Amino acid sequence: NAGVTQTPKFQVLKTGQSMTLQCAQDMNHNSMYWYRQDPGMGLRLIYYSASEGTTDKGEVPNGYNVSRLNKREFSLRLESAAPSQTSVYFCASTDSSLENTIYFGEGSWLTVV
Amino acid sequence: AQTVTQSQPEMSVQEAETVTLSCTYDTSESDYYLFWYKQPPSRQMILVIRQEAYKQQNATENRFSVNFQKAAKSFSLKISDSQLGDAAMYFCAYRGTQGGSEKLVFGKGTKLTVNP
């Protein structure tokens, strides 16, 4: 059981480049999330998707776009990367049938130079 | 909007002793879930314990227990018989149940050091 899988694990980008972080879960969860983690800031929500076909902004959505491609996949896109987007990104998923336990991916380390 | 506050950026405890990590939150909802997550240096997010707001009984998982005070909006984590492997960042988190509030909101974390 793979759980929540994120790719890539590590990426270095130049300022202005674009990239997409991929996330897939094999647990048939309805809700999926993208967070970023910066030192001293905890985890901040970028975007979330409560169900297939819906997406909503979180606390720090600027500079990002998301796509809920299907129930399994939720991608995060940086259209024009900036050094301020250097962070660790986490994808997560849950379902109300699980008493709201959230499952996390292992994180993606992104550096923008 | 819901907020979660962890007032202790760092805590330390001697091995085998007990330590309590504090968490307060702000919400207008009556039904919600609270969590403590552990994040070791590997950055993996590990669920430690979960509490449903409608349950008055405090959750317990082996050496980990919570003190849930709904009226005070307080949710502290007690770690008994601390072990070296408990050293990590600990995050308190809130998740609502009403439409639009399903997102999980985190505190800024408490770094726990366990001294041998």
Boltz contact constraints between the chains, C-beta under 6 A:
constraints:
  - contact:
      token1: [A, 31]
      token2: [B, 102]
      max_distance: 6.0
  - contact:
      token1: [A, 42]
      token2: [B, 106]
      max_distance: 6.0
  - contact:
      token1: [A, 42]
      token2: [B, 107]
      max_distance: 6.0
  - contact:
      token1: [A, 42]
      token2: [B, 108]
      max_distance: 6.0
  - contact:
      token1: [A, 42]
      token2: [B, 109]
      max_distance: 6.0
  - contact:
      token1: [A, 43]
      token2: [B, 106]
      max_distance: 6.0
  - contact:
      token1: [A, 45]
      token2: [B, 103]
      max_distance: 6.0
  - contact:
      token1: [A, 48]
      token2: [B, 103]
      max_distance: 6.0
  - contact:
      token1: [A, 50]
      token2: [B, 102]
      max_distance: 6.0
  - contact:
      token1: [A, 100]
      token2: [B, 33]
      max_distance: 6.0
  - contact:
      token1: [A, 100]
      token2: [B, 95]
      max_distance: 6.0
  - contact:
      token1: [A, 102]
      token2: [B, 104]
      max_distance: 6.0
  - contact:
      token1: [A, 104]
      token2: [B, 45]
      max_distance: 6.0
  - contact:
      token1: [A, 107]
      token2: [B, 43]
      max_distance: 6.0
